[in-house]
């Protein structure tokens, strides 16, 4: 039946058969949601219901009796999607890795590419393993092993790598293990990240949207090659996901909706999974 003939009541009944799982990390000033060398997340109260001069940061009511705050938000802060232009310069720049995908900013990415059936690949065996300051590699073999059990990947699927790295997403200083410690200090292993062979296999399968619950698709020891290789082929990367342990290997539907930023290199937003209730944990 064509979509425009579906009764909204029928659609509501379908949605009621699913559990909506939040796959997004929360943001706060004491959480490690920003890339270690980027501007940290900041949230400051701009207007309060009434003046409160007794606070460390005095609260004002200049604009009226309501509550609002302003944010300092890096485009790559929290759960976000990388547009191809993030690491691919435009072709006329003459810079290394330049290409046509460098013209594709966030606002030019079709929203339908950010949603689809979810293929959740468990690589939790890699979490907290390997050398300090180095990300263990997610290889093509990890994907092929999953395919032997769950079937071959399909082009419409969004591939999500579950490592449970989000267990490190805690208030600082403990949250340093999430990204700052391995990246800035070489302390502890990094998040599991896909290698070139893995990215090539996904492209071969037609799976052009990749997500993971680590800090970056690029490894902590060298984040550039994976970005050049994947974004240069038109892939989309969704990073800093959470709660992938609540998603089945197959059968759920993934949706990501970023802020609509004109010319953006990336977009923070909200990721959710629609899990059939009979498959929910």
C-alpha positions as CSV (number, residue, x, y, z in Angstrom):
1,X,0.0,0.0,0.0
2,X,1.4,3.5,-0.9
3,X,2.6,5.4,2.1
4,X,0.2,8.2,1.5
5,X,-2.7,5.8,2.0
6,X,-1.6,4.6,5.4
7,X,-4.0,5.7,8.1
8,X,-2.1,7.5,10.9
9,X,-3.9,5.2,13.4
10,X,-2.4,2.2,11.7
11,X,1.1,3.8,11.8
12,X,0.6,4.5,15.6
13,X,-0.3,0.8,16.1
14,X,2.8,-0.3,14.3
15,X,5.0,2.0,16.4
16,X,3.4,0.7,19.6
17,X,4.8,-2.7,18.7
18,X,8.3,-1.4,19.1
19,X,10.4,-0.3,22.1
20,X,12.2,3.0,21.4
21,X,15.8,2.8,22.6
22,X,17.8,6.0,23.1
23,X,21.2,5.5,21.5
24,X,22.5,9.0,22.3
25,X,25.1,10.0,24.9
26,X,23.9,12.9,27.3
27,X,25.8,16.2,27.3
28,X,27.1,18.0,30.3
29,X,30.2,20.1,31.1
30,X,31.7,17.3,33.2
31,X,31.1,14.5,30.6
32,X,33.7,13.6,27.9
33,X,31.5,14.3,24.9
34,X,33.9,16.4,22.9
35,X,37.0,15.4,20.9
36,X,39.9,15.9,23.3
37,X,41.5,18.8,21.4
38,X,38.2,20.5,20.5
39,X,36.1,23.1,22.3
40,X,34.5,21.4,25.3
41,X,30.8,21.5,25.8
42,X,29.6,24.5,27.8
43,X,26.1,25.3,29.1
44,X,25.5,28.6,30.9
45,X,22.2,29.9,32.3
46,X,21.3,33.1,30.5
47,X,18.0,33.9,32.2
48,X,16.3,32.6,35.4
49,X,12.8,33.1,36.7
50,X,13.9,35.6,39.2
51,X,17.2,37.2,40.3
52,X,19.5,35.0,42.4
53,X,22.6,37.0,43.3
54,X,23.6,34.5,46.0
55,X,24.8,31.9,43.4
56,X,28.5,31.4,42.5
57,X,27.3,32.4,39.0
58,X,24.6,35.0,39.8
59,X,21.3,34.3,38.0
60,X,19.4,37.1,36.3
61,X,15.9,37.7,35.1
62,X,16.6,40.6,32.7
63,X,14.4,39.1,29.9
64,X,11.4,38.0,32.0
65,X,10.4,35.3,34.5
66,X,11.6,32.3,32.4
67,X,14.5,29.9,32.3
68,X,16.9,29.4,29.4
69,X,20.6,28.7,28.8
70,X,23.1,29.1,26.0
71,X,25.4,26.4,24.7
72,X,28.9,26.2,23.3
73,X,28.7,23.2,21.1
74,X,31.3,21.8,18.7
75,X,29.8,20.3,15.6
76,X,31.5,17.0,16.6
77,X,30.3,17.0,20.2
78,X,28.2,14.2,21.6
79,X,26.4,11.8,19.3
80,X,27.0,13.2,15.9
81,X,27.3,12.4,12.2
82,X,30.3,13.3,10.1
83,X,29.5,14.7,6.7
84,X,31.9,13.7,3.9
85,X,33.4,17.3,3.9
86,X,34.7,16.7,7.4
87,X,37.9,15.2,6.2
88,X,37.6,15.5,2.4
89,X,38.6,19.0,1.1
90,X,36.7,20.3,-2.0
91,X,38.4,19.3,-5.3
92,X,39.4,22.9,-6.3
93,X,41.4,23.2,-3.1
94,X,44.3,21.1,-4.4
95,X,44.8,19.7,-0.9
96,X,45.6,16.0,-0.2
97,X,42.5,13.7,-0.3
98,X,40.5,16.4,-2.1
99,X,37.6,15.2,-4.1
100,X,34.0,15.8,-5.1
101,X,32.7,14.5,-1.7
102,X,34.4,17.5,-0.2
103,X,31.5,19.6,-1.6
104,X,29.0,17.5,0.5
105,X,28.3,19.4,3.7
106,X,25.8,18.3,6.3
107,X,22.8,20.1,4.8
108,X,23.3,18.3,1.5
109,X,23.1,14.8,3.0
110,X,19.7,13.1,2.4
111,X,18.1,12.3,5.8
112,X,17.1,8.9,4.4
113,X,20.8,7.9,4.5
114,X,20.7,8.3,8.3
115,X,18.1,5.7,8.9
116,X,17.5,2.1,8.0
117,X,17.4,-1.5,9.2
118,X,20.2,-1.9,11.8
119,X,22.9,-4.5,11.6
120,X,24.5,-4.5,15.0
121,X,27.9,-6.2,15.0
122,X,29.3,-7.3,18.4
123,X,33.0,-6.5,18.8
124,X,33.0,-6.3,22.6
125,X,35.9,-8.8,22.7
126,X,38.1,-5.8,21.6
127,X,37.1,-3.5,24.4
128,X,40.0,-2.5,26.7
129,X,42.5,-4.7,24.8
130,X,45.8,-3.9,23.1
131,X,48.5,-1.4,23.7
132,X,48.2,1.9,25.5
133,X,47.3,4.8,23.2
134,X,46.3,2.4,20.4
135,X,42.8,1.4,19.1
136,X,42.3,-2.3,18.5
137,X,41.2,-2.8,14.9
138,X,37.8,-4.0,13.8
139,X,38.7,-6.1,10.7
140,X,36.8,-7.5,7.7
141,X,36.9,-10.9,9.5
142,X,34.8,-9.5,12.4
143,X,32.1,-8.6,9.8
144,X,32.4,-11.9,7.9
145,X,32.1,-13.8,11.2
146,X,28.9,-12.0,12.0
147,X,27.6,-12.6,8.5
148,X,28.2,-16.4,8.9
149,X,25.8,-16.3,11.8
150,X,23.3,-13.7,10.8
151,X,23.4,-13.5,7.0
152,X,25.1,-11.3,4.5
153,X,24.8,-7.6,4.9
154,X,22.4,-5.7,2.7
155,X,23.0,-2.3,1.2
156,X,20.0,-0.6,2.9
157,X,21.3,-1.5,6.4
158,X,23.0,0.8,8.8
159,X,26.0,-1.0,10.3
160,X,26.5,-0.4,14.0
161,X,29.6,-1.7,15.8
162,X,28.9,-2.5,19.4
163,X,32.0,-2.5,21.6
164,X,30.3,-1.2,24.8
165,X,33.0,1.6,24.9
166,X,30.2,3.9,26.1
167,X,30.7,2.2,29.5
168,X,33.6,4.7,29.9
169,X,31.3,7.6,29.3
170,X,31.3,8.9,32.9
171,X,31.9,12.2,34.6
172,X,35.5,13.4,34.7
173,X,38.1,12.6,35.8
174,X,37.0,8.9,35.5
175,X,35.6,9.7,32.1
176,X,39.1,10.5,30.8
177,X,39.3,6.8,29.9
178,X,36.7,7.5,27.2
179,X,39.0,9.6,25.0
180,X,41.3,12.1,26.6
181,X,43.5,9.6,28.4
182,X,44.4,7.3,25.4
183,X,44.5,10.2,22.9
184,X,46.4,12.9,24.9
185,X,48.3,10.9,27.4
186,X,48.8,7.5,25.8
187,X,47.2,6.0,28.9
188,X,45.1,2.9,28.4
189,X,44.0,1.4,25.1
190,X,41.7,3.3,22.7
191,X,38.2,2.5,21.5
192,X,37.8,-0.3,18.9
193,X,37.9,1.3,15.4
194,X,37.3,-0.2,11.9
195,X,40.4,-0.7,9.7
196,X,40.6,-0.1,6.0
197,X,39.7,-3.8,5.2
198,X,36.6,-3.5,7.2
199,X,35.5,-0.2,5.5
200,X,36.2,-1.7,2.1
201,X,34.0,-4.7,2.9
202,X,31.1,-2.5,4.0
203,X,31.4,-0.5,0.7
204,X,31.5,-3.7,-1.2
205,X,28.3,-4.7,0.5
206,X,26.7,-1.3,-0.3
207,X,26.5,-0.3,3.4
208,X,27.4,3.3,3.3
209,X,26.4,4.4,6.8
210,X,28.5,3.3,9.7
211,X,28.0,3.9,13.4
212,X,29.8,3.0,16.5
213,X,29.8,3.5,20.3
214,X,33.4,4.8,20.4
215,X,34.8,8.3,20.1
216,X,35.6,8.1,16.4
217,X,35.7,5.8,13.4
218,X,39.4,6.7,13.3
219,X,41.6,4.9,15.7
220,X,43.1,6.9,18.6
221,X,46.6,6.4,17.3
222,X,45.9,7.7,13.8
223,X,42.3,8.8,13.2
224,X,42.9,10.2,9.7
225,X,43.2,7.2,7.3
226,X,39.8,5.7,8.1
227,X,38.1,9.0,7.6
228,X,39.9,9.7,4.3
229,X,39.2,6.2,3.1
230,X,35.5,6.1,4.0
231,X,34.3,9.7,3.7
232,X,36.2,9.8,0.4
233,X,33.9,7.1,-0.9
234,X,30.8,9.0,0.3
235,X,30.3,7.0,3.5
236,X,28.6,8.6,6.6
237,X,30.0,8.1,10.1
238,X,27.8,8.3,13.2
239,X,30.0,8.5,16.3
240,X,29.6,8.5,20.1
241,X,26.5,6.2,20.1
242,X,25.4,4.5,23.3
243,X,23.3,1.6,24.5
244,X,24.0,-0.6,21.5
245,X,23.8,-3.5,23.9
246,X,20.0,-3.0,23.8
247,X,19.8,-3.6,20.1
248,X,19.5,-7.1,18.5
249,X,21.9,-8.1,15.8
250,X,19.1,-7.7,13.2
251,X,15.5,-6.8,13.3
252,X,15.6,-3.2,14.7
253,X,15.3,0.0,12.8
254,X,17.8,2.9,13.3
255,X,17.1,6.6,13.0
256,X,19.5,9.5,13.4
257,X,18.4,13.2,13.1
258,X,21.0,15.9,13.3
259,X,20.7,19.6,13.7
260,X,20.2,21.3,10.4
261,X,23.5,23.2,10.1
262,X,24.1,24.9,6.7
263,X,27.6,24.2,5.6
264,X,28.2,21.9,8.5
265,X,31.1,19.4,8.7
266,X,29.0,17.4,11.2
267,X,25.8,17.5,13.1
268,X,25.0,16.6,16.8
269,X,21.6,15.1,17.2
270,X,19.5,12.2,18.5
271,X,19.9,8.6,17.6
272,X,17.1,6.0,18.4
273,X,16.5,2.4,17.7
274,X,13.1,0.9,17.1
275,X,13.3,-2.6,18.5
276,X,10.4,-5.0,18.1
277,X,9.1,-5.8,21.6
278,X,9.6,-9.6,21.1
279,X,13.3,-8.9,20.4
280,X,13.9,-6.3,23.1
281,X,16.2,-7.2,26.0
